[in-house]
Amino acid sequence: MEILLKVLLVIFSIALIAIVLLQKGKSAGLAGAISGGAEHLFGKTKARGMDLILQRVTVVVAACFMILAILVAVFSK
C-alpha cells in the first residue's frame, strides 16, 4: 500500500510540474510582478478556453498531491 501511494505521489508531482509549465505567464517583467498579483487577486483578468481548463486541472492535481503526501506520511510510520 505504501509503495503504491509513493508511486502515485511521484506521478502526481510530475503531472503538477507539467501542468504548471504549460500555463501561460500572467506577468511581464518587474512591473507585471508587482501589479500582476493584484489583478489576478481581484479578478480583473479572467481565464478562458485552455487557460481555464489548465487552471482547474492544476487545482485538482494540487489537491490530490497534498492528500497523497499526507497519506504517505501517515502510512510510513
N, C-alpha and C positions, 0 to 999 in steps of 0.2 A: 504494500500500500504506500509506504514511504517513498519507494523508488518511483512509482507511478506519479505521485504528486510532484516529485522533484523534476521528472521529465516534463510534466505539464507546465511547471513553473518556468523551465527553460524555453519551452515553445512559446508561452505567452510573453515572456520577456523579449524574445526575438521579434514576435509579432508587434509588440508595442513599439519597439525601436523602428521597425519598418514603417508602421503607420505614421509615426511622428515625422519621419524623414520624408514621407510622401506629401505631407501637408505643405501648403504654400506659406511663405513668410508673411507675417502680419505687419512688419515694420521695416523701415529702410534707414539704416544708419542710426546715429545717436539721437537725432530729433524724433525719429519714429519710436525709438526705445523709450523715450520719456513720455510722449503723448500717446503712443500706441496702446499701452496698457489701460489707460483711462478710457479710450474709445471702445476698447473691447469690453471693459467692465460695464459701461453704461449702455451698451447695445447700439452704438452708432453704426457699427459695421455688422451686417448680418451675413452669415454664411449661406450660400446657395449651391445647389447642384452637388457636385462631387465633394466640395469642401464641407458641406453639411453632413454628407454620409461619412466622410473621414472623421469628422468631429465626433459624431455619435458612436462610431466604431471605437474610437480612441477611449471614450468614456467607459464603454462596456469592457474592453480589453483591460484597461487600467483597474477597474473594479475587480475583475476576475483575478488579475495578477495579485492584488492586495489580499484577497481572500485566500488564494493559494499560498501566498507567503505566510500568512497566519497559520494555515493548516499544517504546512511543513514544519513550522516552529513548534506547534503543539505536538505533532506526532513524532518529532525527533527526540523528544525527552524520554 
